[in-house]
Each structure stands twice: as structure tokens, then as C-alpha cells.
Amino acid sequence: MFAEQSVVYIVMGVFKNKKFYIAVITLVSVFLSLYAFVDTSPAQRTLSNIGLYYPRFFITWGLFAGISVFLNLHLLTEKLKFKSKIFNIMTCGSFAVFLTVFINGPAQWQVIIHWSSGMTFGILSFLCTMALFWIKFCKCRSYFPYMTLCLLAAVFTVATIYFLGLTALCQIVILIVCQLCLLTANVIERKSYNVANAGGNVEAVGVD
């Protein structure tokens, strides 16, 4: 009984750490993305088509993906102390993926909702991610690798669509890259960021 209570207390304590549970949600989403490579070639089918054969994986992945992108964006927004009503509305586009995974059928109205919500999720998530990286990049050059990786993923996506058409490969790569960049930016404390804060504190003490 004591052991069970101890485990419960430990789990509750760990999940009070916002960065930890966001990391868990993001990594689960990335792991579930591997369903695109199960029993098929990701260069031949889209996530939606594969989702028809593995609907549970598709829905579970969509839920984790939407939540992880939303939480990562908001955590980084808090860290950067960036406030914008328009930006907050745009981040809600992360939840559009819920419609994408739940409405995946052959009917015309289903196809329209499915693809429009999927495009909304992808475009708004990418724009919000790049906007935050750019804001931070203007203050701290250490965010240059994040911007570069996301832009390269975008170029890869466009090139893959041009040569192979829309495939699960291009859909997964850009999502995983952006998610991991957001997660890294949120979880890992940059030395330059700490030094900058320390310098600001010293300067503030000097003024007082």
C-alpha cells in the first residue's frame, strides 16, 4: 500500500513539471508517427490513406499531435513573453487536426472537411512555429538552427510533393522536425539565454 502511494505521489510530482509532460506528449506523438511506416511505403500513400487501414493509430496520433503542438507553442510563447490575440487564435489551428483524423471517409463533404482541416493544421502550426523562432532569433542567434531545420523540412516537403506527389513521407517529416525543434527550444536551457538573463539581473542590481 505504501509503495503504491509512493508511486502515485512521484507521478503526480513529476507531472507538475510543465516541460516534462509536454515532452512526454510530444515524444509520444513522434513515436506514433511511425505508424506511417507500418506495412506500407510512406512514399506511396498519404497519412489519411494509411489511416483507413490503421484508424486507431491515426486517431491517437492526431490527438497527441494537436495537443503537443498547441502546448509547445504556448509554452514557448510564455517563455518569450510574447502576447498577441491573433497569434493565440492561430495556435488554436493545432486542434483542426482533430477533425482531420475523425472525419476520414469517401463522401464529398468528408473529403472537403478532412483536407481543409488538415491544411489548416499544417499551415498554421508551421507559421506559428516560424514566427516564434524568428522573434527569438532577432534577440538570440542560438535559435538559428531551429529556423534552419524547419525551413529545410519545408523545402523537403515542397520538393517531395513536386516529384512524388502528396505522400505520408513529406507529411511526417516536417511535422516531426517542427515538433522536436519546439520541444528542444522549450526544454533545453541555452547557455547564451542564461548568460543574457544573468547580465540583465546584474545590470538591474547596479541601477538600484
C-alpha positions in Angstrom: 0.0 0.0 0.0 2.8 2.4 0.9 4.7 1.5 -2.3 1.6 2.2 -4.4 1.0 5.6 -2.7 4.7 6.5 -3.2 4.4 5.8 -6.9 1.3 7.9 -7.1 3.0 10.8 -5.3 6.1 10.6 -7.5 4.0 10.5 -10.7 1.9 13.5 -9.6 5.0 15.4 -8.6 6.7 14.7 -11.9 3.7 15.8 -14.0 3.5 19.1 -12.2 6.6 20.0 -14.3 5.0 21.5 -17.4 8.1 20.9 -19.6 8.1 17.2 -18.6 4.6 16.4 -19.6 4.8 18.4 -22.8 8.0 16.5 -23.6 6.1 13.2 -23.0 3.2 14.2 -25.1 5.4 15.4 -28.0 7.6 12.2 -27.9 4.5 10.0 -27.9 3.2 11.9 -30.9 6.5 11.5 -32.7 6.6 7.8 -31.8 3.0 7.3 -33.1 4.0 9.0 -36.3 5.9 5.8 -37.1 2.6 4.2 -37.9 3.0 5.7 -41.4 5.9 3.3 -42.0 3.9 0.2 -40.9 3.2 -2.4 -43.6 3.3 0.1 -46.4 5.6 2.6 -48.2 5.3 6.1 -46.8 6.3 7.4 -50.3 3.3 5.8 -51.9 0.4 6.7 -49.6 -0.8 9.7 -47.5 -1.4 9.6 -43.8 -5.1 9.6 -44.5 -4.9 6.5 -46.7 -2.8 4.6 -44.2 -5.3 5.8 -41.5 -8.0 3.8 -43.3 -6.1 0.6 -42.5 -4.9 1.7 -39.1 -7.7 4.1 -37.8 -6.8 3.7 -34.1 -3.2 4.7 -34.7 -4.4 7.6 -37.0 -6.8 9.0 -34.4 -4.4 8.6 -31.5 -1.6 10.2 -33.4 -3.8 13.1 -34.4 -4.9 13.8 -30.8 -1.4 13.7 -29.5 0.0 15.8 -32.4 -2.6 18.5 -32.0 -2.2 18.8 -28.2 1.6 18.7 -28.3 1.9 21.4 -31.0 -0.5 23.6 -29.1 1.2 23.2 -25.7 4.7 23.6 -27.2 3.7 26.8 -28.9 2.1 28.3 -25.8 4.9 27.3 -23.5 7.4 29.0 -25.9 5.1 32.0 -26.1 5.2 32.3 -22.3 8.9 32.0 -22.3 9.3 34.7 -24.9 6.7 36.9 -23.1 5.0 37.3 -26.5 1.4 38.5 -26.4 -0.9 38.6 -29.5 -4.6 37.8 -29.7 -4.2 37.0 -33.4 -1.3 34.6 -32.7 -3.3 32.9 -29.9 -6.2 32.4 -32.4 -3.8 30.9 -34.9 -2.4 28.4 -32.4 -5.9 27.0 -32.0 -5.4 25.8 -35.5 -3.5 23.0 -33.9 -6.8 21.4 -32.9 -8.0 21.3 -36.6 -6.2 18.0 -36.8 -8.9 16.5 -34.6 -11.4 17.0 -37.5 -8.8 15.5 -39.9 -8.5 12.2 -38.0 -12.1 11.8 -37.1 -13.6 12.7 -40.5 -11.8 10.4 -42.9 -14.3 9.0 -45.4 -15.1 8.8 -49.1 -18.1 11.2 -49.1 -17.5 14.6 -50.7 -18.3 16.6 -47.6 -16.0 14.3 -45.6 -13.2 14.8 -48.1 -13.6 18.6 -48.0 -13.6 18.9 -44.2 -10.8 16.3 -43.9 -8.4 18.1 -46.3 -9.3 21.7 -45.3 -8.8 20.9 -41.6 -5.5 19.1 -42.4 -4.2 22.0 -44.4 -5.3 24.4 -41.6 -3.4 22.4 -39.0 -0.2 22.1 -41.1 0.0 25.7 -42.3 -0.9 27.5 -39.1 1.3 25.2 -37.0 4.3 25.9 -39.3 3.6 29.7 -39.4 3.3 30.0 -35.6 6.5 27.9 -35.1 8.5 30.0 -37.5 7.1 33.3 -36.1 8.2 32.4 -32.6 11.6 31.2 -33.8 12.0 34.5 -35.7 11.1 36.6 -32.7 13.6 34.8 -30.6 16.2 34.8 -33.4 16.1 38.6 -33.5 17.2 38.6 -29.9 19.3 35.5 -29.7 21.2 33.9 -32.6 21.1 30.5 -30.9 17.7 29.9 -32.4 19.2 29.9 -35.9 19.5 26.0 -36.1 15.8 25.7 -35.3 14.8 28.0 -38.1 17.2 26.3 -40.5 15.9 22.8 -39.7 12.2 23.8 -40.1 12.9 25.7 -43.3 14.8 22.7 -44.7 11.9 20.4 -43.7 9.6 22.8 -45.6 11.8 22.7 -48.7 11.9 18.9 -48.5 8.2 18.8 -48.2 7.7 21.0 -51.3 10.3 19.1 -53.3 8.7 15.7 -52.3 5.2 16.9 -53.3 6.6 18.1 -56.6 8.4 14.9 -57.5 6.3 12.3 -55.8 3.0 14.0 -55.1 1.5 14.3 -51.6 2.8 11.4 -49.5 3.0 10.3 -45.9 6.7 10.9 -46.0 6.5 14.6 -46.6 3.7 15.0 -44.2 5.5 13.2 -41.4 9.0 14.7 -41.8 8.0 18.4 -41.5 5.7 17.7 -38.5 8.3 15.7 -36.6 11.1 18.3 -37.3 8.9 21.2 -36.1 7.7 19.3 -33.1 11.2 18.3 -32.0 12.5 21.8 -32.6 9.8 23.3 -30.5 10.3 20.7 -27.8 14.1 21.3 -27.7 13.6 25.1 -27.6 11.3 24.6 -24.6 13.1 22.0 -22.6 16.8 22.7 -23.1 18.2 25.8 -21.4 20.5 27.6 -23.7 23.8 28.9 -22.1 23.5 32.2 -24.0 20.0 32.6 -22.7 21.1 32.1 -19.1 24.0 34.4 -19.6 21.8 37.1 -21.0 19.4 36.8 -18.1 22.3 36.9 -15.6 23.6 40.0 -17.3 20.2 41.7 -17.1 19.9 40.9 -13.4 23.4 42.3 -12.6 22.6 45.4 -14.6 19.3 45.8 -12.7 21.0 45.5 -9.3 23.6 48.1 -10.4 20.8 50.6 -11.1 19.2 50.0 -7.8 
